[in-house]
């Protein structure tokens, strides 16, 4: 009868990017890796708002690099608090190794694998530092 069982529907709803991203997240999770999406934009661009929508809809944890740095700066037990404070007062970017360490600690403490990182990387040096410190522990 010439019917090969293919009705022409390959299950593709045309949303390749979302499905591909979702599949990458599942694959990273299966491999024990963290799945990280960097959310970039200037102050007031809506990064936090967009992250809130994604967290609501998908299995992601929203981490703000700025919030983590401020919390560390205000923690009296912090080994980096004074250093972070001096950088912020001088309007300088905190050393990438410190920011990455705070992000990794928050990721590990969450017990989850999917993360939205808002406000990081701020420049190419930050991204290079991320790659240097994190290596293949995360799929970006």
ZAKE-42272 format. One record per residue: residue number from 0; residue in one letter; x, y, z of N, C-alpha, C in turn. Coordinates in Angstrom, 3 decimals, padded with zeros to 6 digits. Atoms other than C-alpha are relative to their C-alpha. Layout:
N
SESE   seq   type       n_px       n_py       n_pz      ca_px      ca_py      ca_pz       c_px       c_py       c_pz
SESE   NUM      A          X          Y          Z          X          Y          Z          X          Y          Z
...
! end
This chain:
140
SESE   seq   type       n_px       n_py       n_pz      ca_px      ca_py      ca_pz       c_px       c_py       c_pz
SESE     0      X    000.802   -001.192    000.000    000.000    000.000    000.000    000.851    001.265    000.000
SESE     1      X   -000.895   -001.136    000.064    003.042    002.233    000.063    000.074    000.787    001.290
SESE     2      X   -000.017   -000.727   -001.267    002.435    003.317    003.671    001.179   -000.494    000.821
SESE     3      X   -001.176    000.395   -000.771    005.759    003.318    005.475   -000.131    000.358    001.480
SESE     4      X    000.233   -000.343   -001.403    004.214    004.455    008.752    000.410    001.419    000.344
SESE     5      X   -000.436   -001.377   -000.260    005.641    007.971    008.397   -001.109    000.940   -000.410
SESE     6      X    001.079   -000.938    000.290    002.869    010.512    008.674    000.526    001.402   -000.283
SESE     7      X   -000.589   -001.297    000.294    005.306    013.352    008.018    000.205    000.858    001.231
SESE     8      X   -000.158   -000.778   -001.228    005.147    014.564    011.622    001.208   -000.539    000.756
SESE     9      X   -001.209    000.445   -000.689    008.614    014.385    013.081    000.011    000.428    001.466
SESE    10      X    000.081   -000.421   -001.402    007.419    015.775    016.423    000.595    001.381    000.221
SESE    11      X   -000.624   -001.316   -000.115    009.117    019.111    015.695   -001.085    001.057   -000.046
SESE    12      X    001.006   -001.059   -000.051    006.920    021.978    016.769    000.573    001.338   -000.431
SESE    13      X   -000.615   -001.220    000.492    009.330    024.516    015.293    000.755    000.778    001.054
SESE    14      X   -000.658   -000.717   -001.095    010.798    025.528    018.659    001.365   -000.615    000.271
SESE    15      X   -001.288    000.675   -000.079    014.303    024.220    017.977    000.886    000.520    001.122
SESE    16      X   -000.904   -000.562   -001.004    016.171    026.617    020.271   -000.376   -000.444    001.406
SESE    17      X    000.423    000.375   -001.347    014.091    025.897    023.378    000.214   -001.484    000.239
SESE    18      X   -000.164    001.439   -000.168    014.103    022.149    022.790    001.470   -000.374    000.084
SESE    19      X   -001.426    000.288   -000.019    017.823    022.101    022.053    000.615    000.388    001.329
SESE    20      X   -000.506   -000.457   -001.294    018.553    024.102    025.198   -000.449   -000.917    001.111
SESE    21      X    000.539    000.896   -001.014    016.301    021.857    027.262    000.726   -001.342   -000.042
SESE    22      X   -000.712    001.270    000.146    018.009    018.752    025.867    001.435    000.125    000.513
SESE    23      X   -001.356   -000.214   -000.518    021.452    020.230    026.613   -000.012    000.014    001.522
SESE    24      X    000.108   -000.043   -001.464    020.314    020.898    030.182   -000.153   -001.411    000.559
SESE    25      X    000.189    001.389   -000.469    019.127    017.286    030.571    001.289   -000.799   -000.161
SESE    26      X   -001.250    000.734    000.237    022.358    015.946    029.047    001.059    000.395    001.018
SESE    27      X   -000.980   -000.476   -000.988    024.528    018.100    031.316   -000.322   -000.586    001.368
SESE    28      X    000.422    000.532   -001.288    022.515    016.961    034.318    000.329   -001.487    000.121
SESE    29      X   -000.288    001.436   -000.018    022.889    013.283    033.371    001.493   -000.257    000.178
SESE    30      X   -001.445    000.168   -000.082    026.652    013.758    033.108    000.551    000.542    001.312
SESE    31      X   -000.447   -000.517   -001.286    026.783    015.284    036.595    000.546    001.412   -000.092
SESE    32      X   -000.475   -001.364    000.183    027.617    018.697    035.178   -001.098    000.990    000.346
SESE    33      X    000.947   -001.086   -000.194    026.008    021.968    036.078   -000.302    000.600   -001.366
SESE    34      X    000.413   -000.672    001.215    024.065    023.674    033.310   -000.157    001.471    000.352
SESE    35      X   -000.041   -001.410   -000.360    024.732    027.431    033.368   -000.357    000.863   -001.200
SESE    36      X    000.327   -001.009    001.002    023.141    030.233    031.394    000.372    001.347    000.588
SESE    37      X   -000.358   -001.345   -000.426    024.747    033.657    031.713   -001.053    000.963   -000.545
SESE    38      X    001.024   -000.972    000.376    022.110    036.400    031.679    000.666    001.373    000.019
SESE    39      X   -000.775   -001.230    000.141    023.677    039.589    030.373   -000.883    001.181   -000.372
SESE    40      X    000.703   -001.237    000.338    022.504    043.185    030.072    000.386    001.071    000.984
SESE    41      X   -000.335   -001.129   -000.859    023.011    046.614    031.527   -000.939    000.124    001.179
SESE    42      X    000.872   -000.236   -001.153    021.544    047.858    034.801   -001.394    000.445   -000.469
SESE    43      X    001.379   -000.356    000.331    017.758    048.059    034.597   -000.516   -000.608   -001.289
SESE    44      X    000.407    000.602    001.279    017.607    045.953    031.420   -001.083   -001.064    000.171
SESE    45      X    001.030    001.012   -000.230    015.281    043.416    033.043    000.528   -001.402    000.200
SESE    46      X   -000.582    001.337   -000.205    017.686    040.547    033.760   -000.730   -000.748    001.117
SESE    47      X    000.667    000.634   -001.139    016.093    039.836    037.134   -001.434   -000.391   -000.314
SESE    48      X    001.389    000.277    000.386    012.581    040.029    035.707   -000.063   -001.225   -000.897
SESE    49      X   -000.013    001.141    000.907    013.387    037.612    032.894    000.383   -001.289    000.735
SESE    50      X   -000.406    001.171   -000.783    015.141    035.265    035.320   -001.169   -000.522    000.827
SESE    51      X    001.161    000.413   -000.812    012.041    035.239    037.545   -000.988   -000.798   -000.848
SESE    52      X    000.903    000.734    000.889    009.918    034.145    034.575    000.551   -001.388   -000.316
SESE    53      X   -000.616    001.287    000.344    012.367    031.381    033.643   -000.026   -000.946    001.199
SESE    54      X    000.023    000.816   -001.220    012.614    030.140    037.253   -001.405   -000.558    000.222
SESE    55      X    001.394    000.421   -000.161    008.798    030.000    037.391   -000.363   -001.141   -000.935
SESE    56      X    000.395    000.918    001.055    008.546    028.012    034.175    000.871   -001.239   -000.120
SESE    57      X   -000.951    001.088    000.200    011.646    025.795    034.229    000.738   -000.285    001.306
SESE    58      X   -000.701    000.440   -001.202    013.872    024.023    036.750    001.381    000.664    000.110
SESE    59      X   -001.252   -000.743   -000.118    016.510    026.752    037.197    000.061    000.734    001.332
SESE    60      X   -000.267   -000.827   -001.174    018.057    028.523    040.174    000.597    001.306   -000.515
SESE    61      X   -000.501   -001.313    000.409    018.636    032.261    039.735    001.049    000.460    001.005
SESE    62      X   -001.072   -000.524   -000.844    021.963    033.511    041.086    000.439    001.350   -000.541
SESE    63      X   -000.475   -001.323    000.377    022.895    037.187    041.020    001.400    000.181    000.556
SESE    64      X   -001.379   -000.194   -000.445    026.639    037.785    041.120    000.083    001.183    000.956
SESE    65      X   -000.010   -001.186   -000.863    026.025    041.231    042.635   -000.554   -000.298    001.388
SESE    66      X    000.596    000.356   -001.301    023.772    039.836    045.388    000.962   -000.857    000.816
SESE    67      X   -000.953    000.865   -000.708    026.351    037.161    046.238    001.178    000.810    000.535
SESE    68      X   -001.110   -000.846   -000.449    029.134    039.755    046.419   -000.410    000.878    001.177
SESE    69      X    000.475   -000.847   -001.111    027.052    042.072    048.640   -000.197   -000.820    001.277
SESE    70      X    000.205    000.854   -001.169    026.092    039.203    050.953    001.342   -000.377    000.630
SESE    71      X   -001.334    000.365   -000.497    029.739    038.146    051.245    000.662    001.194    000.683
SESE    72      X   -000.582   -001.228   -000.564    030.825    041.733    051.897   -000.592    000.293    001.378
SESE    73      X    000.689   -000.307   -001.260    028.257    042.041    054.711    000.094   -001.107    001.041
SESE    74      X   -000.134    001.120   -000.928    029.078    038.684    056.330    001.246    000.212    000.869
SESE    75      X   -001.155   -000.257   -000.866    031.290    039.329    059.381    000.998   -001.170    000.035
SESE    76      X   -000.888    001.164    000.001    032.748    035.794    059.030    000.720   -000.190   -001.330
SESE    77      X   -000.525    000.164    001.350    033.735    036.322    055.385    001.504    000.205   -000.062
SESE    78      X   -001.439   -000.173    000.216    037.334    035.806    054.360    000.262    001.043   -001.088
SESE    79      X   -000.172   -000.934    001.109    036.755    038.114    051.358   -000.708    001.336    000.198
SESE    80      X    000.845   -001.176   -000.199    034.457    040.773    052.843    000.705    001.332   -000.144
SESE    81      X   -000.714   -001.277    000.067    037.007    043.546    053.305    000.553    000.263   -001.398
SESE    82      X   -000.535   -000.145    001.349    038.602    042.926    049.924   -001.106    000.411   -000.969
SESE    83      X    001.140   -000.324    000.863    035.223    042.980    048.165   -000.427    001.439    000.248
SESE    84      X    000.399   -001.360   -000.365    034.308    046.160    050.028    000.917    001.041   -000.624
SESE    85      X   -000.941   -000.977    000.545    037.464    047.947    048.939   -000.131    000.101   -001.518
SESE    86      X    000.173   -000.037    001.452    036.959    046.971    045.287   -001.265    000.754   -000.371
SESE    87      X    001.271   -000.654    000.306    033.334    048.096    045.310    000.107    001.507    000.265
SESE    88      X   -000.163   -001.432   -000.326    034.220    051.421    047.014    000.793    000.717   -001.074
SESE    89      X   -000.853   -000.605    001.016    036.859    052.069    044.355   -000.591   -000.122   -001.407
SESE    90      X    000.644    000.154    001.299    034.446    051.154    041.551    000.692   -000.996   -000.914
SESE    91      X   -000.733    001.008    000.779    036.620    048.248    040.443   -000.779   -001.312   -000.015
SESE    92      X    000.605    001.330    000.075    035.548    044.784    039.375    000.756   -000.919    000.959
SESE    93      X   -000.577    000.938   -000.966    036.133    042.201    042.130    000.770   -001.076   -000.768
SESE    94      X   -000.754    001.045    000.698    038.807    039.634    041.178   -000.889   -001.192   -000.374
SESE    95      X    000.867    001.027    000.552    037.205    036.964    039.020    000.017   -001.280    000.835
SESE    96      X   -000.079    001.241   -000.783    038.441    034.091    041.195   -000.940    000.041    001.207
SESE    97      X    000.902   -000.136   -001.155    036.454    035.434    044.153   -001.448   -000.135   -000.446
SESE    98      X    001.379    000.075    000.487    033.266    035.926    042.152   -000.358   -001.420   -000.409
SESE    99      X    000.259    001.375    000.442    033.545    032.467    040.583   -000.120   -000.926    001.206
SESE   100      X    000.077    000.840   -001.201    034.198    030.888    043.993   -001.356    000.170    000.694
SESE   101      X    001.307   -000.242   -000.618    031.053    032.536    045.400   -001.121   -000.646   -000.809
SESE   102      X    001.005    000.628    000.856    029.002    031.370    042.414    000.018   -001.521    000.158
SESE   103      X   -000.100    001.466   -000.148    030.299    027.789    042.675   -000.513   -000.468    001.356
SESE   104      X    000.499    000.361   -001.337    029.629    027.696    046.430   -001.520    000.028    000.028
SESE   105      X    001.463   -000.108    000.019    026.037    028.880    045.870   -000.619   -001.129   -000.820
SESE   106      X    000.512    001.085    000.837    025.550    026.304    043.111    000.032   -001.322    000.753
SESE   107      X   -000.132    001.262   -000.736    026.830    023.450    045.243   -000.962   -000.060    001.178
SESE   108      X    000.909   -000.040   -001.151    024.812    024.554    048.283   -001.445   -000.205   -000.409
SESE   109      X    001.394    000.119    000.449    021.615    024.606    046.200   -000.406   -001.450   -000.219
SESE   110      X    000.323    001.392    000.291    021.861    020.898    045.394   -000.662   -000.188   -001.355
SESE   111      X    000.653    000.054    001.317    020.526    021.681    041.910    001.048    000.014   -001.099
SESE   112      X   -000.951    000.040    001.110    022.093    021.531    038.443   -000.219    001.075   -001.062
SESE   113      X    000.305   -000.993    001.033    020.425    024.268    036.338    000.008    001.407    000.589
SESE   114      X   -000.196   -001.322   -000.579    021.460    027.885    036.919   -000.068    001.115   -001.029
SESE   115      X   -000.037   -001.262    000.721    020.797    031.356    035.579    000.935    000.894    000.797
SESE   116      X   -000.948   -000.867   -000.684    023.755    033.579    036.450   -000.144    001.398   -000.578
SESE   117      X    000.304   -001.359    000.431    022.844    037.234    036.278    001.110    000.936    000.469
SESE   118      X   -001.033   -000.971   -000.332    025.463    039.975    036.164    001.422   -000.515   -000.101
SESE   119      X   -001.327    000.588    000.176    028.389    037.756    035.259   -000.038   -000.847   -001.262
SESE   120      X   -001.238   -000.764   -000.081    030.607    037.691    033.263   -000.211    001.452   -000.416
SESE   121      X    000.089   -001.428    000.320    031.108    041.469    033.099    000.933    000.385   -001.139
SESE   122      X   -000.961   -000.299    001.069    033.986    041.309    030.626    000.681   -001.311   -000.423
SESE   123      X   -000.676    001.193    000.525    036.218    038.903    028.672    000.891   -000.654    001.053
SESE   124      X   -000.846    000.547   -001.064    038.575    038.510    031.642   -000.830   -000.857    000.961
SESE   125      X    000.896    000.794   -000.851    035.622    037.310    033.753   -000.293   -001.355   -000.637
SESE   126      X    000.311    001.256    000.689    034.727    034.704    031.139    001.212   -000.921   -000.021
SESE   127      X   -001.225    000.807   -000.021    038.336    033.539    030.874    000.233   -000.588    001.389
SESE   128      X   -000.151    000.473   -001.377    038.483    033.285    034.677   -000.976   -001.114    000.327
SESE   129      X    001.009    001.048   -000.187    035.257    031.254    034.714    000.502   -001.309   -000.604
SESE   130      X   -000.477    001.205    000.693    036.698    028.823    032.179    001.196   -000.611    000.731
SESE   131      X   -001.196    000.462   -000.706    039.976    028.597    034.108   -000.370   -000.715    001.307
SESE   132      X    000.340    000.545   -001.321    038.341    027.928    037.499   -000.986   -001.166   -000.113
SESE   133      X    001.074    000.994    000.074    035.268    025.921    036.486    000.366   -001.162   -000.922
SESE   134      X   -000.391    001.055    000.938    036.754    024.014    033.571   -001.199   -000.702   -000.584
SESE   135      X    001.087    000.770    000.598    034.468    021.216    032.431   -001.046   -000.442    001.029
SESE   136      X    001.022    000.315   -001.005    032.374    021.115    035.624   -001.399    000.483   -000.421
SESE   137      X    001.278   -000.583    000.396    029.663    023.112    033.837   -000.107    000.111   -001.504
SESE   138      X    000.342   -000.226    001.403    027.998    023.287    030.453   -000.590    001.400   -000.066
SESE   139      X    000.476   -001.392    000.097    027.551    026.944    029.488   -000.736    000.186   -001.299
! end
